[in-house]
Each structure stands twice: as structure tokens, then as C-alpha cells.
């Protein structure tokens, strides 16, 4: 479950991503798609 569970999982797994990317969309999800 890496970036597939939901935005909450990403925040817990990669809190740095949110700090670096305050955008509403997550780069992890976009990359997977």
C-alpha cells in the first residue's frame, strides 16, 4: 500500500512530499497513473 490507499497514507509514509508540494494533487498518484 504505497500511494494507493489514499492521501492519508501518503502523508504518513512521505510527510516531506506534502511539505514540498502544497498543491492539492499528489505527485506520487500522478506518477503512478
Secondary structure, 3 states (H helix, E strand, C coil): CCCCCCHHHHHHHCHHHHHHCCCCCCHHHHHHC
